[in-house]
Amino acid sequence: MSVNLIKTDSNEIPNNHLPLEVELAIFISNLKNSIWLFGIPSWVFGISDRSVAALADGYLSPLEILQLLTASFLFLSWLYLRPETNLNGDGTEAYLCPSQVSNFDLKKRHMISQEYILPFPYLCQIYHLLSLKHLETVHKFSLNNLKVINVSHVEATNIGGIIKFQTVLDSPVNPLKIWRQPIVEVDLILHNPYTVELSIPVYNNKRIIVIFNVFPLTDTEHQFFIDIYSDLEWNKPILQLMLHFAACLTLFEDLPYLRALADINVERLFHLNKSASHETMWLFKRFVELYGSRE
């Protein structure tokens, strides 16, 4: 059985060049940020080198302690003095048209990108992404017993669909509580046959948005892209490091599950008369209605 994927029209975005003033402001902002980022490993190396030298004789003199404390204080100050990358305050955004403002804001919110080629059929990844229950089973460790407690809204679109569902952190000690409330409503959106969006609310009306793009390469492998966006006002390098770790961990957990789906010939689940009817599988069923086989 082959899945009848349709070719969707893509709206081409005109290649509008930014005014010279804006390009210059962005260049200076990026230069400041690059210098700041370069300073971090330099400070770490300097403090480490000074510490090793101070401890070489097995004794720390008051002068050496003072030097280490001073260097550590300056390093923390360097982290705190991260250059401001938001151009809203200097008037440069006035030069941008609405579409440019949107693209510029989107670029600022982009945190990380990851790309993989996985030795499993494309349909295994689609089934995995559109099944809510795998959050409780496959990711039981990384999500620390997260539970899906209710599907609150479903909406069909022309080429996809939207499902909103409530999740609860079913553990008294859960590291996810640094991001979010114990009970939140999460959005899962099927944009087209290749793109799935997961939108997670976090504190102070902020969100973490994960965009998954899945492209079949052969019958037995696919290309998998992960892009994460957020408007969290955290230190960006630290946030990026945490998100990279989280994305790698969840992918590592996915691999046995994807292999099991490939072994059971997951294509048979993409028949309309065999698709699951449980409410947590609504978005998968919507995919089958649009792109699966009716046999």
GINOR-V26499 format. One record per helix or strand. SS is the DSSP state (hx for helix, st for strand). FROM is the first residue (numbers start at 1). LEN is the number of residues. If there is no record, write none. Layout:
SS/FROM/LEN + SS/FROM/LEN
This chain:
hx/20/36 + hx/62/19 + hx/88/3 + hx/92/4 + hx/98/12 + st/110/9 + hx/122/9 + hx/134/4 + st/146/11 + st/161/9 + hx/175/4 + st/183/10 + st/195/7 + hx/203/3 + st/207/12 + st/221/10 + hx/236/28 + hx/266/5 + st/271/1 + hx/272/3 + hx/279/13 + st/293/1
